[in-house]
């Protein structure tokens, strides 16, 4: 990569040290007798109808300036094996291209006329199957025989509605690059704060698939409880749903049982499950369009909450209810967090854990914020300026999470012994409406009674 975040010039074939050499005879033979295999003329990216308006909004923010939005590059996992590629969210939002074949792609918004731009996509097109070009069968990173077919340039133009050119012709253009220019990166986040109707549909689809994944997990609990690394079993069950229904998980699944639930981002997921413990499952399916859900449920592994587990859970639920009630257009973004933390503080004071509810000492037991924007990224629009996001006001069409929690560490001597080692988080996805907010994840129960009945029904049906 160059300092601007653009790819280097064309590189040699990516072959393995154990690959056999190719004879001239084989090279000639590999170039012969291939049937046409064009993509259908009707093929379009799913977001084809909505991306022009997005590019127009970006164009209006930067009149007369060349804008460069790279998809990103492949990253080595080990030796000659790469991590799965996911294009940069801004690139996907502007082009509708979301596949692993987008590695190295660059969208350039070329100034056109006094105020507008022409979009040009620089792509690595399908390798020609001709003598002298061995990429299609020898290149482990980009060869069609190794990683699958890419569109040719004409096909890419039909798919996206954007003029396309070969990546090798890009050179080193000057301009604002989303990979290096904070102002452009902030604008690209801010333009995504309010979701269009198509995006809300994609997010609802992600939520619906995630709901199915949580149901899969409950059905799998008997086998997970019997496995020495039951957390991994849970992670795998949810991951199967995510890969079967979408692109995969939108972030690393947190499957945290017992005291592991007190670790906010527990992704080792290597623990055993015990029937007397709670399971905190924080997981989301990412759709093929790259929009992700983000839902957390804290479930009793026995199917029933103990009295102390219920006590902690119901305080967190009351905090979440207060946070959800604070969502409406015109409210400050931080209002729902403050509402939730007010309930948490008062509850901790009533338990005698805090002397009173004033101040910020409650943060010892809850630590993080109570929610964030949601969209193409699980923590969406993170480059937006504070005045438009964290210190801004909510608008109709924004999608966000509300996720208060209590994390009562197992070694915290400020707590009574019966509370130590209990972690509870409840997280739901909501879209701000004209009248408040709609709970997109309402199909998953949140109350103690609702969870116990839901788990019982799923486990009985399995039996």
C-alpha positions in Angstrom: 0.0 0.0 0.0 1.1 3.6 -0.6 0.8 6.3 2.0 -2.5 7.4 0.4 -4.0 3.9 1.0 -3.9 3.0 -2.7 -2.6 -0.3 -4.0 0.9 -0.6 -5.4 1.4 -1.1 -9.1 0.8 -4.5 -10.6 2.7 -7.3 -8.9 4.0 -10.7 -10.1 1.9 -13.8 -9.8 1.2 -14.9 -6.2 2.3 -18.5 -6.3 3.2 -20.9 -3.5 6.7 -22.2 -2.8 5.5 -25.7 -3.5 3.8 -24.9 -6.8 5.3 -26.8 -9.8 6.7 -24.9 -12.8 4.6 -24.6 -15.9 5.9 -25.7 -19.3 5.4 -23.7 -22.4 3.2 -26.6 -23.7 1.0 -26.5 -20.7 0.7 -22.7 -20.8 -0.5 -22.9 -24.4 -2.9 -25.7 -23.6 -4.4 -23.8 -20.6 -5.3 -20.9 -23.0 -7.3 -23.1 -25.3 -11.0 -24.1 -25.7 -12.9 -22.2 -23.0 -16.6 -21.7 -23.5 -18.1 -18.2 -22.9 -19.4 -17.7 -19.4 -20.8 -14.1 -19.2 -22.8 -12.9 -16.4 -26.5 -12.3 -17.1 -27.2 -8.8 -18.7 -29.8 -8.2 -16.0 -27.5 -8.7 -13.0 -27.2 -5.7 -10.7 -25.9 -5.2 -7.2 -28.8 -5.1 -4.7 -28.2 -1.5 -3.8 -28.0 -0.4 -7.5 -31.0 2.0 -7.1 -29.8 3.8 -4.0 -26.1 4.3 -4.5 -26.4 7.2 -7.0 -28.1 9.4 -4.4 -25.4 8.5 -1.9 -22.6 9.5 -4.3 -24.5 12.8 -5.0 -24.6 13.6 -1.3 -20.9 13.0 -1.0 -20.3 15.1 -4.2 -22.2 18.0 -2.7 -19.9 18.0 0.4 -16.7 18.4 -1.6 -17.3 20.4 -4.8 -14.4 20.5 -7.2 -12.2 18.1 -5.3 -11.1 14.6 -6.3 -12.2 12.0 -3.8 -10.6 8.6 -3.4 -12.3 5.7 -1.6 -10.3 2.5 -1.6 -11.8 -0.9 -0.9 -8.7 -2.0 1.0 -6.1 -4.7 0.5 -5.8 -8.3 1.4 -4.0 -8.9 4.7 -1.8 -12.0 5.4 -3.0 -14.3 8.2 0.0 -16.7 8.0 2.6 -17.1 5.3 0.6 -17.3 2.0 -2.9 -17.5 3.6 -4.9 -14.3 3.7 -7.7 -13.2 6.1 -11.1 -13.1 4.5 -11.5 -9.8 2.7 -14.3 -7.4 3.5 -14.4 -4.1 1.6 -14.3 -0.8 3.5 -17.8 0.2 4.5 -17.7 3.5 2.8 -16.7 1.8 -0.5 -19.5 -0.7 -0.1 -22.0 2.1 0.7 -21.0 4.1 -2.4 -20.7 1.3 -4.9 -23.0 -1.5 -3.7 -20.0 -3.9 -4.1 -19.6 -6.1 -1.0 -17.7 -9.2 -2.1 -14.3 -10.7 -1.4 -13.4 -10.0 -5.0 -13.2 -6.3 -4.3 -9.7 -6.4 -2.8 -7.6 -3.6 -4.3 -10.6 -1.8 -5.9 -10.7 2.0 -5.7 -13.7 4.4 -6.3 -12.5 7.8 -7.6 -14.9 10.7 -7.7 -13.6 12.9 -10.4 -14.6 16.6 -10.4 -17.0 17.2 -13.3 -18.4 20.6 -14.1 -18.6 23.4 -11.5 -20.0 21.4 -8.7 -20.5 17.7 -9.6 -18.4 14.6 -9.9 -18.1 11.6 -12.2 -17.6 8.3 -10.4 -15.0 5.9 -11.8 -14.4 2.5 -10.4 -10.8 1.1 -10.8 -11.0 -2.7 -10.5 -9.0 -5.8 -11.1 -11.1 -7.4 -13.8 -11.5 -11.0 -14.7 -8.2 -12.5 -16.0 -8.3 -13.2 -19.8 -7.8 -16.8 -20.6 -5.1 -16.2 -23.3 -1.6 -17.5 -23.8 0.9 -15.5 -21.9 -1.5 -14.5 -19.1 -1.3 -17.2 -16.4 -3.1 -15.4 -13.6 -6.4 -17.2 -14.0 -4.9 -20.6 -13.1 -1.6 -19.8 -11.3 -2.3 -16.8 -9.0 -3.4 -17.9 -5.5 -4.6 -14.5 -4.5 -6.5 -13.4 -7.6 -6.7 -16.3 -10.0 -10.2 -17.5 -11.0 -9.3 -21.1 -10.4 -8.1 -20.3 -6.9 -10.6 -17.7 -5.6 -13.5 -17.6 -8.0 -14.7 -15.4 -10.9 -14.6 -11.6 -11.0 -16.6 -9.5 -13.4 -15.0 -8.1 -16.5 -15.1 -4.3 -16.8 -18.3 -4.2 -18.9 -20.0 -6.5 -16.5 -18.9 -4.4 -13.5 -20.3 -1.3 -15.2 -23.7 -3.0 -15.7 -23.6 -4.3 -12.1 -23.0 -0.9 -10.5 -24.0 1.7 -13.0 -20.5 3.2 -12.6 -17.9 3.7 -15.3 -15.2 1.1 -14.7 -11.5 1.1 -15.6 -8.6 -1.3 -15.1 -6.8 -0.9 -11.7 -3.5 -0.9 -13.5 -4.4 2.4 -15.2 -5.1 4.3 -11.9 -1.6 5.4 -11.2 -1.1 7.7 -8.2 -3.9 10.2 -8.3 -3.8 13.2 -6.1 -6.8 14.2 -4.0 -8.6 13.4 -0.7 -8.3 9.7 0.2 -10.7 8.2 2.7 -7.7 6.1 4.0 -5.7 9.2 4.9 -8.0 12.3 5.1 -9.8 12.7 8.4 -12.3 15.3 7.0 -13.4 12.9 4.2 -13.5 10.0 6.6 -15.7 12.0 8.9 -18.0 13.0 6.1 -18.4 9.4 5.0 -19.4 8.5 8.5 -21.8 11.4 8.9 -23.6 10.7 5.6 -24.4 7.2 6.9 -25.9 8.3 10.3 -29.4 8.4 8.9 -30.4 5.1 7.1 -32.5 5.1 4.0 -35.4 2.7 3.7 -33.3 0.1 1.9 -30.7 0.1 4.7 -33.4 -0.4 7.4 -34.7 -3.4 5.5 -31.2 -4.9 5.4 -30.8 -4.3 9.1 -34.1 -5.9 9.8 -33.0 -8.9 7.8 -29.8 -9.1 9.8 -31.9 -8.9 13.0 -34.2 -11.6 11.9 -31.4 -14.0 11.0 -29.8 -13.2 14.3 -33.0 -14.1 16.1 -32.9 -17.5 14.4 -29.3 -17.9 15.5 -30.2 -17.3 19.1 -32.9 -19.9 18.8 -30.4 -22.4 17.3 -28.1 -21.7 20.4 -30.9 -22.5 22.9 -31.7 -25.8 21.1 -28.0 -26.7 21.2 -27.6 -26.1 24.9 -27.8 -29.7 26.0 -24.8 -30.7 23.7 -22.9 -27.5 24.6 -23.3 -28.2 28.3 -21.7 -31.6 27.8 -18.7 -30.3 25.9 -15.5 -29.2 27.8 -15.5 -26.0 25.7 -19.2 -25.3 25.6 -18.6 -21.6 24.8 -16.9 -22.6 21.6 -19.9 -24.9 20.8 -22.2 -22.0 21.2 -20.0 -19.8 19.0 -19.9 -22.5 16.3 -23.7 -23.0 16.3 -24.3 -19.3 15.9 -21.6 -19.0 13.3 -23.2 -21.7 11.2 -26.4 -19.7 11.0 -24.4 -16.5 10.2 -22.6 -18.2 7.3 -25.7 -20.0 6.0 -27.9 -16.9 6.0 -25.4 -14.1 5.3 -21.7 -13.1 5.0 -20.9 -14.3 8.4 -20.9 -12.7 11.8 -20.7 -8.9 12.0 -18.1 -9.1 14.7 -16.4 -11.7 16.9 -19.1 -13.6 18.9 -19.0 -13.2 22.6 -20.1 -16.4 24.3 -19.4 -15.8 27.9 -20.6 -18.1 30.7 -20.2 -17.5 34.4 -17.6 -15.0 35.4 -16.5 -14.7 31.8 -19.6 -12.5 31.3 -17.8 -9.8 33.4 -15.2 -9.4 30.6 -16.9 -7.0 28.2 -15.3 -8.3 25.0 -14.7 -12.0 25.9 -14.0 -13.7 22.6 -11.8 -16.5 23.7 -14.9 -18.5 24.2 -12.9 -21.5 25.6 -14.9 -22.1 28.8 -17.1 -24.9 30.0 -20.8 -24.2 30.6 -22.3 -25.0 34.0 -26.0 -25.3 34.5 -26.1 -23.0 37.5 -24.5 -20.1 35.6 -25.7 -17.5 33.1 -24.6 -17.3 29.5 -24.1 -13.9 28.0 -24.3 -14.2 24.2 -23.5 -11.1 22.2 -23.7 -11.9 18.5 -24.9 -10.6 15.2 -25.4 -11.9 11.6 -24.0 -9.7 8.9 -26.0 -9.9 5.7 -24.5 -10.3 2.2 -25.0 -6.6 1.8 -22.7 -6.2 4.9 -25.3 -4.7 7.3 -25.1 -6.3 10.8 -27.3 -6.9 13.8 -25.9 -6.6 17.3 -28.0 -8.3 20.0 -27.2 -9.6 23.5 -29.2 -11.9 25.7 -28.2 -13.2 29.1 -29.7 -16.7 29.5 -29.9 -19.0 32.5 -28.2 -22.3 31.4 -30.6 -24.2 33.6 -33.5 -22.6 31.9 -34.6 -20.8 35.1 -33.0 -17.7 36.8 -31.9 -18.1 40.4 -33.2 -15.4 42.8 -29.9 -13.5 42.7 -29.6 -13.8 39.0 -33.1 -12.5 38.6 -32.3 -9.6 40.9 -29.3 -8.5 38.7 -31.1 -9.2 35.5 -34.2 -7.2 36.4 -32.2 -4.1 37.3 -30.4 -4.2 34.0 -33.8 -4.7 32.2 -35.2 -1.7 34.0 -32.2 0.3 32.9 -32.7 -0.8 29.3 -36.4 0.1 29.5 -35.5 3.6 30.7 -32.9 4.0 27.9 -35.4 2.9 25.2 -38.0 5.3 26.5 -35.6 8.2 26.0 -35.2 7.5 22.3 -37.0 10.0 20.0 -36.1 12.6 17.3 -34.6 15.6 18.9 -33.3 13.9 22.0 -29.6 14.1 22.7 -27.7 11.0 21.7 -26.4 10.7 25.3 -29.8 10.9 26.9 -30.6 7.2 26.7 -27.3 6.3 28.4 -27.9 8.8 31.2 -31.4 7.4 31.7 -30.2 3.9 31.9 -27.3 4.8 34.2 -29.7 6.6 36.5 -31.6 3.4 37.1 -28.4 1.4 37.6 -27.1 3.9 40.1 -30.3 3.9 42.1 -30.5 0.1 42.1 -26.9 -0.2 43.3 -27.7 2.2 46.1 -30.8 0.3 47.1 -28.7 -2.9 47.3 -26.2 -1.1 49.5 -23.4 -1.5 47.0 -23.1 2.3 46.7 -23.7 4.8 49.5 -25.9 6.8 47.3 -26.8 7.2 43.6 -24.9 10.5 43.0 -21.6 10.8 41.1 -20.1 8.2 38.8 -19.0 5.5 41.2 -21.5 3.2 39.5 -19.1 2.9 36.6 -17.0 0.4 38.5 -19.8 -2.1 37.8 -20.9 -1.1 34.4 -17.9 0.6 32.7 -19.0 1.3 29.1 -21.5 3.3 27.2 -25.0 2.0 26.8 -25.2 1.9 23.0 -24.0 3.0 19.6 -25.0 3.5 16.0 -25.5 0.4 13.9 -25.2 -0.2 10.2 -22.5 -1.5 7.9 -20.2 -1.5 10.9 -21.2 -2.8 14.3 -20.0 0.4 15.8 -21.2 2.4 12.8 -20.2 6.0 11.8 -17.4 6.0 14.3 -15.4 8.7 12.4 -18.2 11.2 12.6 -17.5 14.4 14.5 -18.7 14.5 18.1 -21.1 17.4 17.4 -22.9 15.3 14.8 -22.9 12.0 16.7 -21.9 11.6 20.4 -22.9 15.2 21.3 -25.6 15.4 18.6 -29.3 14.8 18.5 -31.2 11.8 17.3 -33.0 11.8 13.9 -35.7 9.7 12.4 -34.1 6.8 10.4 -31.1 6.4 12.7 -30.5 2.8 13.9 -28.8 2.2 17.2 -28.4 -0.3 20.1 -29.4 0.1 23.7 -27.3 -2.2 25.8 -26.8 -1.4 29.5 -25.1 -4.0 31.6 -23.7 -4.9 35.1 -20.4 -6.7 35.3 -19.9 -7.8 38.9 -16.3 -9.0 39.0 -15.6 -12.3 40.8 -12.8 -10.7 42.9 -14.6 -7.4 43.8 -14.6 -7.1 47.6 -17.0 -4.2 47.5 -19.7 -6.6 46.5 -21.5 -9.2 48.7 -20.3 -12.7 47.9 -23.6 -13.8 46.2 -23.3 -11.0 43.6 -19.7 -11.7 42.6 -19.1 -13.3 39.2 -22.4 -12.3 37.7 -22.4 -10.5 34.3 -25.6 -9.3 32.6 -26.1 -7.3 29.4 -29.3 -6.9 27.5 -28.9 -5.4 24.0 -31.5 -4.6 21.4 -31.5 -2.9 18.0 -33.9 0.0 17.4 -34.7 2.4 14.6 -35.7 6.0 15.5 -39.2 6.8 14.2 -41.3 10.0 14.2 -42.9 9.0 17.5 -40.0 7.4 19.3 -38.2 4.1 18.3 -39.2 0.7 16.9 -37.7 -2.3 18.6 -36.3 -4.3 15.6 -35.4 -7.2 17.8 -38.7 -7.6 19.5 -39.0 -11.3 18.5 -36.4 -12.2 21.1 -37.9 -12.0 24.6 -36.3 -9.7 27.2 -38.2 -10.3 30.4 -37.4 -13.0 32.9 -40.7 -14.8 32.4 -40.5 -14.4 28.6 -37.0 -15.8 28.5 -37.8 -18.8 30.7 -40.9 -19.6 28.6 -39.0 -19.2 25.3 -36.2 -21.4 26.4 -38.5 -24.0 27.7 -40.5 -24.1 24.5 -37.4 -24.5 22.3 -35.9 -27.2 24.5 -39.2 -29.1 24.8 -39.6 -29.0 21.0 -36.1 -30.4 20.6 -36.9 -33.2 22.9 
